[in-house]
């Protein structure tokens, strides 16, 4: 049985674990799909490249509101797709080639499953190899959930893994789900000319967001898309290219294509973790402590396979922690998940950090809320923005920020000073009054909201 000092399962954020300090070790990386993981190949990076093109198209389409005469001739989907994935595929190939050329890393292009606490069997097509290691890192990621009515239908459907590479935008795209994946792809394909219909079990879109943001986004979406909220898909039939979606209220919808975006699940169920004695939560996430250690000595986990925050920036931070802890077992570092921001790159952008108002209300927390419309600051005038806002939540007695929520252009950037304030425990008065805020930049919407909060 081949022995390695370290084996990493998954070459997304897991690939970041192996740095120069590992050069004296015998290291292996197991990857059954593509180097770079979900983010590079199927998620954040290509979807944001497409979303930016959609934003440009929408800007041209709405130019008349700024007294600019412009005509959108179309979004050239095939050329856009090919430009995006030419870059993505080249980067993936470079990442793989770099590891394969390393004199201390062995790349196994296959699927790993546990045979014991630190023993693995790796399926390499028709062959397999068994390996053991002193330390193992599980960074196997997650995959899209597919509900039974879709899986049982035998009809073709898309997920976030596949839809970005399709040849032609559907004439009518049905999206099952109302979360961030649904919102981002609705934005992209609407800009590409698709008619969008969204089916969501909840009564609002972007349900995990602060209630004010979720309501505002849902109201905007009603004017752009066909929404069926509070509804479930009970049956999918028809034929490829002419799908029939049956809902629980008796409604039947037609679509050329279906995007399933109801959530993701960790890939832990594919690893035979019980053979190693590795514990999981009820939702399948691997149990880890603050040092990213699993319940088995010498085995760590990071990213979507274990984290309550399935975000690339979280996985990257966890990879940094694991890399240190593998090399310094007597000086362990902990992962800090106290202040984790997130963004949705739809139209308009949405960004958030910390508690929502419903979280604080349910917890019985004493808090104060403040909000400022983009329309109330000078740059918002320039943008002719009438719907966007910044909302902040602070402790009523201390003035410390508890949550920040922004819906509008540049939200993912505007949220960052608030993330810094929460991470460094900067009170709202200091943040509002100590630094200069450029006038008339859009950041003034943050400053003006801070000034409404208690000192």
C-alpha positions in Angstrom: 0.0 0.0 0.0 1.4 3.4 -1.0 2.2 5.7 1.9 2.0 9.5 1.7 2.7 12.0 4.4 -0.4 14.1 3.4 -3.3 13.4 1.2 -5.7 16.1 0.1 -9.1 15.0 -1.2 -10.3 17.8 -3.5 -8.4 20.3 -5.6 -10.6 23.4 -5.1 -9.6 25.2 -1.9 -8.0 22.0 -0.9 -5.3 22.7 -3.5 -4.4 25.8 -1.6 -3.3 23.8 1.4 -0.2 22.6 -0.2 2.4 25.3 -0.2 6.2 25.5 -0.3 6.5 24.4 3.3 5.3 20.9 2.2 8.2 20.5 -0.3 10.0 18.1 2.0 7.0 15.8 2.3 5.3 13.1 0.1 2.0 14.7 -0.8 -0.9 13.5 -2.8 -3.9 15.4 -4.3 -7.0 13.4 -5.3 -9.4 15.1 -7.7 -12.1 13.3 -9.7 -13.4 16.3 -11.6 -11.5 19.6 -12.3 -8.8 21.5 -10.5 -10.0 24.7 -9.0 -13.2 23.1 -7.7 -16.7 24.5 -7.9 -15.7 28.1 -7.7 -13.4 28.2 -10.7 -15.2 25.7 -13.0 -18.9 25.7 -12.1 -19.6 28.6 -9.7 -18.4 32.0 -8.5 -15.9 33.0 -11.1 -17.6 32.1 -14.4 -21.0 33.1 -13.1 -19.7 36.5 -12.2 -18.1 36.9 -15.5 -21.5 36.2 -17.1 -23.2 38.5 -14.6 -21.0 41.4 -15.4 -21.8 41.0 -19.1 -25.5 41.0 -18.1 -25.0 44.2 -16.1 -23.4 45.8 -19.2 -26.3 44.7 -21.4 -28.8 46.0 -18.8 -27.0 49.3 -18.6 -27.3 49.8 -22.4 -30.9 48.7 -22.4 -31.7 51.3 -19.7 -29.5 54.1 -21.1 -32.5 56.3 -22.1 -33.2 57.1 -18.4 -29.9 59.0 -18.4 -30.8 60.9 -21.6 -28.4 58.7 -23.6 -29.6 57.3 -26.9 -28.3 53.7 -27.2 -29.6 50.5 -28.7 -28.8 47.0 -27.4 -28.3 44.8 -30.5 -28.0 41.7 -28.4 -25.9 39.7 -26.1 -23.7 37.3 -28.1 -24.1 34.3 -25.9 -21.9 31.8 -27.7 -19.0 34.3 -27.9 -19.5 35.3 -24.3 -19.6 31.7 -23.1 -16.5 30.8 -25.1 -14.6 33.8 -23.8 -15.4 33.0 -20.3 -14.6 29.3 -20.5 -11.5 29.7 -22.6 -10.0 31.6 -19.6 -11.5 29.2 -17.0 -10.4 26.0 -18.8 -6.9 27.4 -19.4 -6.6 28.3 -15.7 -7.8 24.8 -14.7 -5.3 23.2 -17.0 -2.4 25.3 -15.6 -3.4 24.3 -12.0 -3.5 20.6 -12.8 -0.2 20.7 -14.9 1.5 22.6 -12.1 0.7 19.9 -9.5 1.5 17.1 -11.9 4.9 18.6 -12.6 5.7 18.9 -8.9 8.5 16.7 -7.6 6.7 16.2 -4.2 3.0 15.9 -5.2 1.3 12.9 -6.7 -2.0 13.6 -8.5 -4.6 10.9 -8.5 -7.4 11.7 -11.0 -10.1 9.7 -9.4 -12.6 9.2 -6.6 -11.4 8.5 -3.0 -13.3 6.6 -0.3 -12.2 5.7 3.2 -11.1 2.1 4.1 -10.1 3.1 7.6 -9.1 6.1 9.7 -6.3 7.2 7.4 -6.6 4.7 4.6 -8.2 5.4 1.2 -9.1 3.5 -1.9 -8.9 5.7 -5.0 -10.9 4.6 -8.1 -8.9 5.5 -11.2 -11.3 4.4 -14.0 -11.1 0.6 -14.3 -8.3 0.4 -11.8 -7.9 1.4 -8.2 -5.1 2.0 -5.8 -5.0 1.9 -2.0 -3.1 4.5 0.0 -2.5 5.4 3.6 -1.3 8.7 5.0 -0.2 10.3 8.3 -2.6 13.2 7.6 -5.6 13.6 5.4 -7.5 16.7 4.4 -11.1 16.3 3.2 -12.0 19.2 0.8 -14.5 17.3 -1.4 -17.0 20.2 -1.7 -20.6 19.8 -2.5 -23.1 19.4 -5.4 -26.5 20.6 -6.5 -29.5 19.1 -4.9 -32.0 17.6 -7.3 -35.6 17.0 -6.0 -37.4 13.8 -6.6 -39.9 15.1 -9.2 -37.1 16.2 -11.4 -34.8 13.2 -10.8 -37.6 10.7 -11.4 -38.8 12.3 -14.6 -36.0 11.1 -16.9 -36.1 14.4 -18.7 -33.1 16.7 -19.1 -32.5 19.5 -16.7 -29.7 21.9 -15.9 -27.9 22.8 -12.7 -25.4 25.4 -11.8 -22.8 22.8 -12.9 -24.1 22.7 -16.5 -26.1 25.7 -17.5 -23.3 28.1 -18.1 -21.9 26.0 -20.9 -25.2 25.5 -22.9 -25.1 26.4 -26.6 -28.1 28.7 -26.8 -30.1 30.6 -24.1 -33.6 29.0 -23.7 -36.5 31.0 -25.1 -38.3 30.3 -21.8 -36.3 29.2 -18.8 -38.0 27.8 -15.7 -36.0 28.1 -12.5 -36.8 25.9 -9.5 -35.7 27.7 -6.4 -35.5 31.2 -5.2 -32.1 31.6 -3.6 -28.9 33.2 -4.7 -28.2 30.8 -7.5 -31.7 31.3 -8.9 -31.4 35.1 -8.6 -28.0 35.2 -10.4 -28.9 33.0 -13.3 -32.3 34.7 -13.7 -30.3 38.0 -14.1 -27.9 36.4 -16.6 -30.4 34.7 -18.8 -32.9 37.5 -18.8 -30.1 39.7 -20.1 -29.4 37.1 -22.8 -33.0 37.2 -23.9 -34.7 34.4 -22.1 -38.2 34.7 -20.6 -37.8 33.7 -16.9 -40.3 31.9 -14.7 -39.4 31.1 -11.1 -41.0 28.5 -8.8 -40.2 28.9 -5.1 -41.7 27.1 -2.0 -41.3 30.2 0.1 -43.4 33.3 -0.2 -40.4 35.5 -1.0 -37.2 35.2 -3.0 -33.8 35.3 -1.2 -35.5 34.2 1.9 -32.4 33.9 4.1 -31.6 37.6 3.6 -32.9 40.4 5.9 -36.7 40.6 5.6 -36.5 44.2 4.1 -34.0 43.1 1.4 -35.9 39.9 0.6 -39.1 41.9 0.2 -37.5 44.6 -1.9 -35.9 42.1 -4.2 -39.1 40.1 -4.6 -41.0 43.2 -5.5 -38.5 44.1 -8.2 -38.5 40.6 -9.5 -42.3 40.6 -10.0 -41.9 43.2 -12.7 -39.2 41.2 -14.5 -40.0 37.6 -14.1 -43.1 35.3 -13.9 -43.1 34.3 -10.2 -44.9 31.3 -8.6 -44.2 31.8 -4.9 -45.4 29.5 -2.1 -45.6 26.7 -4.7 -44.0 23.2 -5.1 -43.2 21.2 -8.2 -45.1 18.0 -8.0 -44.3 16.5 -11.5 -42.1 17.1 -14.5 -43.1 15.7 -17.9 -43.4 16.7 -21.5 -40.3 16.1 -23.7 -36.9 17.7 -24.2 -37.3 21.3 -25.3 -41.0 21.3 -24.4 -41.2 20.6 -20.6 -44.4 20.7 -18.6 -44.0 21.6 -14.9 -47.0 20.7 -12.7 -47.3 22.7 -9.4 -49.1 21.8 -6.2 -51.9 24.3 -6.9 -52.9 22.7 -10.2 -51.0 25.1 -12.4 -49.1 23.7 -15.4 -46.2 25.7 -16.8 -44.3 25.3 -20.0 -40.5 25.8 -20.5 -37.8 25.0 -23.0 -35.4 24.2 -20.2 -35.4 23.8 -16.4 -32.7 25.0 -14.1 -32.7 23.3 -10.7 -31.4 25.7 -8.0 -33.0 24.4 -4.8 -29.7 24.2 -2.9 -26.5 22.2 -2.5 -25.5 19.2 -0.4 -22.0 18.2 0.8 -20.2 15.3 -0.9 -19.6 13.6 2.4 -22.0 10.8 1.5 -19.7 9.7 -1.3 -16.6 9.1 0.9 -17.6 6.1 3.1 -16.8 8.2 6.2 -18.2 5.5 8.6 -15.3 3.2 7.6 -13.0 5.8 9.2 -15.2 6.7 12.1 -15.6 10.3 10.9 -18.8 11.9 12.3 -21.2 14.1 10.4 -24.1 16.4 11.2 -27.6 15.5 10.3 -27.4 17.5 7.1 -24.3 15.6 6.0 -21.6 18.1 6.9 -18.5 16.7 8.4 -18.1 17.5 12.1 -15.0 19.7 12.7 -13.7 21.6 15.7 -12.4 25.2 15.6 -9.1 23.9 14.3 -10.8 22.2 11.3 -10.1 18.7 12.9 -12.6 15.9 12.3 -13.4 13.3 15.0 -10.5 11.2 13.7 -7.0 12.0 14.7 -4.9 13.3 11.7 -7.9 14.0 9.5 -9.0 17.6 8.8 -11.8 19.0 6.7 -12.5 22.3 5.1 -15.0 24.1 2.7 -18.4 23.0 1.7 -18.0 19.5 2.9 -18.0 20.7 6.5 -18.7 24.4 6.7 -22.0 26.1 7.7 -20.9 28.9 5.4 -20.6 27.4 1.8 -18.7 30.3 0.5 -15.3 30.4 -1.4 -13.8 33.1 0.9 -14.6 30.9 3.9 -13.1 27.8 2.3 -10.0 29.7 1.4 -9.6 30.9 5.0 -10.2 27.4 6.3 -7.5 26.2 3.9 -5.0 28.6 5.3 -5.8 27.4 8.8 -5.5 23.8 7.9 -2.2 24.4 6.1 -0.7 25.9 9.2 -2.1 23.2 11.5 -0.8 20.4 9.4 2.7 21.8 9.8 2.5 23.1 13.3 0.5 20.6 15.5 1.8 22.2 18.6 0.7 25.7 17.6 -2.8 25.3 16.3 -4.7 28.2 14.8 -8.5 28.4 15.0 -10.9 29.5 12.2 -12.9 32.6 13.0 -16.4 32.5 11.6 -17.8 35.3 13.7 -18.1 37.9 10.9 -18.8 36.3 7.5 -20.0 38.5 4.6 -21.8 37.3 1.5 -23.1 38.8 -1.7 -25.5 37.9 -4.5 -24.5 39.2 -7.9 -27.9 39.7 -9.3 -29.7 42.8 -10.4 -29.6 44.7 -8.1 -26.7 43.3 -6.1 -27.3 42.2 -2.6 -24.7 42.0 0.2 -25.0 41.1 3.9 -23.0 40.5 7.1 -24.1 39.5 10.6 -27.6 39.2 11.9 -30.8 39.9 10.1 -33.6 41.9 11.8 -35.7 38.7 12.1 -32.7 37.0 13.8 -32.5 39.7 16.4 -36.2 39.9 16.9 -36.5 36.1 17.4 -33.6 36.2 19.8 -35.2 39.0 21.9 -32.2 41.2 21.3 -32.3 44.9 22.1 -31.4 46.6 18.8 -32.0 49.7 16.7 -32.4 49.7 12.9 -31.5 52.5 10.5 -31.7 52.7 6.7 -30.8 55.2 4.0 -31.9 55.1 0.4 -29.4 55.5 -2.4 -31.8 58.2 -3.6 -30.9 60.2 -0.5 -27.2 60.7 -1.4 -25.7 62.7 -4.3 -24.3 59.7 -6.2 -27.7 58.0 -6.0 -29.1 61.1 -7.8 -26.6 60.6 -10.6 -27.8 57.0 -10.9 -31.5 57.9 -10.8 -31.8 55.1 -8.3 -35.2 54.9 -6.6 -35.2 51.4 -5.0 -31.8 50.6 -3.4 -31.0 51.1 0.3 -28.5 50.3 3.0 -29.9 48.9 6.3 -27.8 48.6 9.5 -28.6 47.0 12.8 -26.8 47.9 16.0 -26.9 47.1 19.7 -29.2 49.7 21.3 -26.9 50.3 24.3 -23.4 50.0 22.9 -23.7 51.1 19.3 -21.9 48.1 18.0 -23.0 46.8 14.6 -24.9 43.6 14.7 -25.8 43.3 11.0 -25.5 45.2 7.7 -27.6 44.6 4.6 -27.4 46.4 1.3 -29.4 46.0 -1.9 -28.3 48.1 -4.9 -25.5 48.7 -7.3 -22.0 48.0 -5.9 -23.5 46.3 -2.8 -20.7 43.7 -2.6 -18.1 46.5 -2.4 -20.1 48.9 -0.2 -20.5 46.2 2.5 -16.7 45.9 3.1 -16.1 48.8 5.5 -19.0 47.4 7.6 -17.4 44.0 7.6 -14.1 45.6 8.8 -16.0 47.5 11.6 -17.6 44.3 12.8 -14.4 42.2 12.6 -12.3 44.9 14.5 -15.1 45.9 16.8 -15.3 49.5 15.7 -18.3 51.3 17.0 -20.7 53.1 14.7 -19.8 56.6 15.9 -16.1 56.1 15.3 -16.7 54.6 11.8 -19.0 57.4 10.8 -17.0 60.3 12.2 -13.3 59.3 12.3 -12.5 58.6 8.6 -13.2 60.9 5.7 -15.9 59.7 3.4 -15.4 60.8 -0.2 -18.1 63.1 -1.5 -20.1 62.4 -3.6 -19.2 58.7 -3.7 -21.8 56.1 -3.2 -20.1 55.1 0.1 -22.0 58.1 1.6 -25.0 55.9 1.8 -23.1 53.8 4.4 -22.0 56.9 6.3 -25.4 58.4 6.4 -26.9 55.2 7.7 -24.2 55.0 10.4 -25.0 58.5 11.6 -28.5 57.4 12.4 -27.4 54.8 14.9 -26.7 55.4 18.6 -23.2 56.2 19.7 
